[in-house]
Structure formats: structure tokens, C-alpha cells
Amino acid sequence: KQEAVRGVEYFDVRDAFARETLVNVVDAPAQLVVIDLPGGSMDAIAAVVPGGLPGLLDTWVEEGWDVRVVHVITSLKACALEVLRVVEALGPHAASLRVAKNLGISDPNAFYIFEGDGEGRYGGPKTALVEAGGKVFDVPRIRSRTYTWVDEFTMRFSDAAANDDEGHRGDRKWLREWLREFEAAIRNGDVL
């Protein structure tokens, strides 16, 4: 357990007591709070405050927070369809939704089920997102070797970019470039 302002605080969203962290996080003295939830968390969120996910966002907004919900997808059909579910679940907060297309796993042209195929087929999820006021951005591809090195030593990306391990100058350069591209992507996606 760590202080959330200085690092990561872990909690189990499926645990009846621990998931209260979701609503109590507003007490954190921080300018930015990121909550990373596993897939399938919406049912657990429904037990935190009345109204489920929209009720939770209501609570955060009532506390003065500017909220963004980021939903990361690959090109798979299930991911595209989940965007529809999240747009519907967010209700009046759907404009806060940002869909991040993960180009580290999927080719940019493979998102046709989400975006449409140019022939009038598919694309309903992106249409619903945009009509609700949400936005899309791309998570840039990272070189596999570099990603594996970061994972091997359980490093934060920013630490790995400044790491002085011999034999990893190229990885550090790739990582610094990826961090620059990622920052631009989240700014263009109106995440920050």
C-alpha cells in the first residue's frame, strides 16, 4: 500500500469494502488521478453509488472534477461492441468517453468494425461515440523488444527512458520517441 499521490494504490474493485476507493478517491490531494479498472468492472461499480457508472461520474463532477473515461480497444469485434455498451452505460456522461485504439496490438486499418469499412458497413460504435460527444485517439505502436525490456525489469516507461543500462541506448531512444508520440496522442484526444 502506497500513498496514492506518490505512487500506485491497489484495490480490488470486486471487494465490497475496497471498491469504496472509487468514490473516496476524490479526497486525494492530487491534480491528476488515474484509475485503471479491469474489464468487466461495470457491475462492481454499480454497487458503489446509486446509478452505477453514471452515478459515480455524477459524484466526481459534483466534487469539481473534470472526468475523462478512457476505453482502450483492439480491432476485435467484441471491443467495438463494448464501445456501444460503454456509451450507453455512461448516459449523460458519454461526452467524457475517449476511445483509445491500441496500435501496439492491431494494425491501424483493422479497426473497420469500429470505424466502418468505407462501403457503408460497420462503424456504428464510432458513430455512436461521436454523436454522444466522445472522441477517438490512437495509442502509438511501441517496438516489441523495447516493450519487453521495460516489462522484464518492471520499469515505469519514464524511468526506462532515462535508464543507463549498457546495451539499451536504442531502447531508450525508441521509448523517448514513443512517450513523445503518446503524450501528443492523449493531448489530441482531449484526455488531459
C-alpha positions as CSV (number, residue, x, y, z in Angstrom):
1,K,0.0,0.0,0.0
2,Q,1.4,3.4,-1.0
3,E,0.2,6.9,-0.8
4,A,-1.8,7.5,-4.0
5,V,-0.3,10.9,-4.5
6,R,3.2,9.5,-4.7
7,G,2.5,6.2,-6.4
8,V,0.1,3.4,-7.1
9,E,-2.6,2.3,-4.6
10,Y,-4.0,-1.0,-5.4
11,F,-7.6,-2.1,-4.6
12,D,-9.9,-4.9,-5.7
13,V,-12.9,-3.4,-7.4
14,R,-14.8,-6.6,-6.7
15,D,-14.2,-6.5,-3.0
16,A,-17.2,-4.8,-1.2
17,F,-15.0,-2.7,1.0
18,A,-12.1,-1.9,-1.3
19,R,-14.2,-0.7,-4.1
20,E,-15.3,2.2,-2.0
21,T,-11.9,3.7,-3.1
22,L,-13.6,4.6,-6.3
23,V,-15.9,7.2,-4.7
24,N,-13.4,8.2,-1.9
25,V,-10.6,8.9,-4.3
26,V,-12.0,12.5,-4.5
27,D,-10.2,13.1,-1.2
28,A,-6.8,12.6,-2.8
29,P,-4.8,15.9,-2.8
30,A,-3.8,15.5,-6.5
31,Q,-4.1,17.4,-9.7
32,L,-4.5,14.2,-11.7
33,V,-5.9,10.8,-10.7
34,V,-5.8,7.8,-13.0
35,I,-7.9,4.8,-12.1
36,D,-7.2,1.6,-14.2
37,L,-10.0,-0.9,-14.0
38,P,-10.1,-4.4,-15.3
39,G,-12.6,-5.4,-18.0
40,G,-16.0,-6.4,-16.6
41,S,-15.9,-3.8,-13.7
42,M,-19.2,-2.1,-14.5
43,D,-21.2,-4.5,-12.3
44,A,-18.9,-3.8,-9.4
45,I,-19.2,-0.1,-9.9
46,A,-23.0,-0.3,-9.7
47,A,-22.6,-1.3,-6.0
48,V,-20.6,1.8,-5.1
49,V,-23.1,4.6,-5.6
50,P,-26.7,4.8,-6.8
51,G,-26.8,4.9,-10.6
52,G,-23.8,2.8,-11.3
53,L,-21.1,4.3,-13.6
54,P,-23.1,7.5,-14.4
55,G,-23.8,7.9,-10.6
56,L,-20.1,7.6,-9.9
57,L,-19.3,10.2,-12.6
58,D,-22.0,12.4,-11.1
59,T,-20.3,12.2,-7.7
60,W,-16.9,13.1,-9.2
61,V,-18.3,16.0,-11.2
62,E,-20.2,17.2,-8.1
63,E,-16.8,17.3,-6.3
64,G,-15.5,19.6,-9.1
65,W,-13.6,17.0,-11.1
66,D,-13.1,17.2,-14.8
67,V,-13.6,13.5,-15.7
68,R,-12.4,11.5,-18.7
69,V,-13.2,7.8,-19.2
70,V,-10.7,6.2,-21.5
71,H,-11.6,2.8,-23.0
72,V,-8.8,1.0,-24.8
73,I,-9.7,-1.2,-27.7
74,T,-8.2,-3.5,-30.2
75,S,-9.6,-4.2,-33.6
76,L,-11.7,-7.2,-32.4
77,K,-15.4,-7.2,-32.8
78,A,-16.0,-7.6,-29.1
79,C,-14.1,-4.4,-28.4
80,A,-16.1,-2.4,-31.0
81,L,-19.3,-3.7,-29.5
82,E,-18.1,-2.9,-26.0
83,V,-17.8,0.8,-27.0
84,L,-21.6,0.8,-27.7
85,R,-22.2,-0.7,-24.2
86,V,-20.0,1.9,-22.5
87,V,-21.6,4.8,-24.4
88,E,-25.0,3.6,-23.3
89,A,-23.8,3.0,-19.7
90,L,-22.3,6.5,-19.4
91,G,-25.6,8.1,-20.4
92,P,-25.3,11.8,-19.9
93,H,-21.6,11.5,-19.3
94,A,-20.9,9.8,-22.7
95,A,-19.2,13.0,-23.9
96,S,-16.4,12.3,-21.4
97,L,-15.6,9.0,-23.2
98,R,-12.3,8.7,-25.1
99,V,-11.7,5.5,-27.1
100,A,-8.0,4.6,-27.4
101,K,-7.2,2.5,-30.4
102,N,-4.3,0.2,-29.4
103,L,-2.0,0.2,-32.4
104,G,0.5,-1.9,-30.4
105,I,-1.8,-4.9,-31.0
106,S,-3.8,-4.0,-34.0
107,D,-3.0,-2.6,-37.4
108,P,-4.5,0.9,-37.9
109,N,-6.5,-0.4,-40.9
110,A,-8.0,-3.3,-38.9
111,F,-10.5,-1.2,-36.9
112,Y,-13.2,-1.3,-39.6
113,I,-15.8,-2.9,-37.4
114,F,-15.4,0.1,-35.0
115,E,-14.9,2.8,-37.6
116,G,-16.6,1.5,-40.8
117,D,-15.2,-0.1,-43.9
118,G,-15.8,2.8,-46.4
119,E,-18.7,0.9,-48.0
120,G,-21.4,1.7,-45.5
121,R,-20.9,-1.4,-43.4
122,Y,-19.9,-1.4,-39.8
123,G,-18.9,1.7,-38.0
124,G,-21.9,2.0,-35.6
125,P,-19.7,2.1,-32.5
126,K,-17.7,5.1,-33.6
127,T,-20.8,6.9,-34.9
128,A,-22.5,6.4,-31.5
129,L,-19.4,7.7,-29.7
130,V,-19.0,10.8,-31.8
131,E,-22.7,11.6,-31.7
132,A,-22.5,11.4,-27.9
133,G,-19.6,13.9,-28.0
134,G,-16.8,11.4,-27.3
135,K,-13.5,11.2,-29.1
136,V,-11.1,8.7,-30.5
137,F,-7.3,8.7,-30.4
138,D,-4.5,6.2,-31.3
139,V,-2.1,4.7,-28.8
140,P,1.1,4.6,-30.9
141,R,2.8,1.3,-31.6
142,I,5.9,0.6,-29.4
143,R,8.8,-1.6,-30.6
144,S,8.3,-5.1,-29.2
145,R,11.9,-5.5,-28.0
146,T,11.7,-2.2,-26.1
147,Y,8.4,-3.1,-24.5
148,T,9.8,-6.5,-23.4
149,W,12.8,-4.9,-21.8
150,V,10.6,-2.5,-19.8
151,D,8.4,-5.3,-18.7
152,E,11.3,-7.6,-17.9
153,F,12.6,-5.2,-15.2
154,T,9.1,-3.9,-14.2
155,M,10.1,-0.3,-15.0
156,R,7.9,2.7,-15.5
157,F,8.3,4.0,-19.0
158,S,9.7,7.3,-17.8
159,D,12.3,5.5,-15.7
160,A,13.3,3.2,-18.6
161,A,13.7,6.2,-20.9
162,A,16.3,7.6,-18.5
163,N,17.9,4.2,-17.6
164,D,21.6,3.9,-18.1
165,D,21.9,0.1,-18.6
166,E,24.5,-0.7,-21.1
167,G,23.2,-2.2,-24.4
168,H,19.9,-0.4,-24.2
169,R,20.6,3.0,-25.8
170,G,18.4,2.2,-28.8
171,D,15.6,1.1,-26.5
172,R,15.8,4.3,-24.6
173,K,15.7,6.3,-27.8
174,W,12.7,4.3,-29.0
175,L,11.0,4.8,-25.7
176,R,11.6,8.5,-25.6
177,E,10.1,8.8,-29.0
178,W,7.1,6.7,-28.1
179,L,6.5,8.8,-24.9
180,R,6.5,11.9,-27.0
181,E,4.1,10.4,-29.5
182,F,1.8,9.1,-26.7
183,E,1.7,12.5,-25.0
184,A,0.7,14.1,-28.3
185,A,-2.0,11.4,-28.8
186,I,-3.6,11.9,-25.4
187,R,-3.5,15.7,-25.8
188,N,-5.1,15.4,-29.2
189,G,-7.7,13.1,-27.8
190,D,-8.5,15.6,-25.1
191,V,-7.6,13.2,-22.3
192,L,-5.7,15.7,-20.3
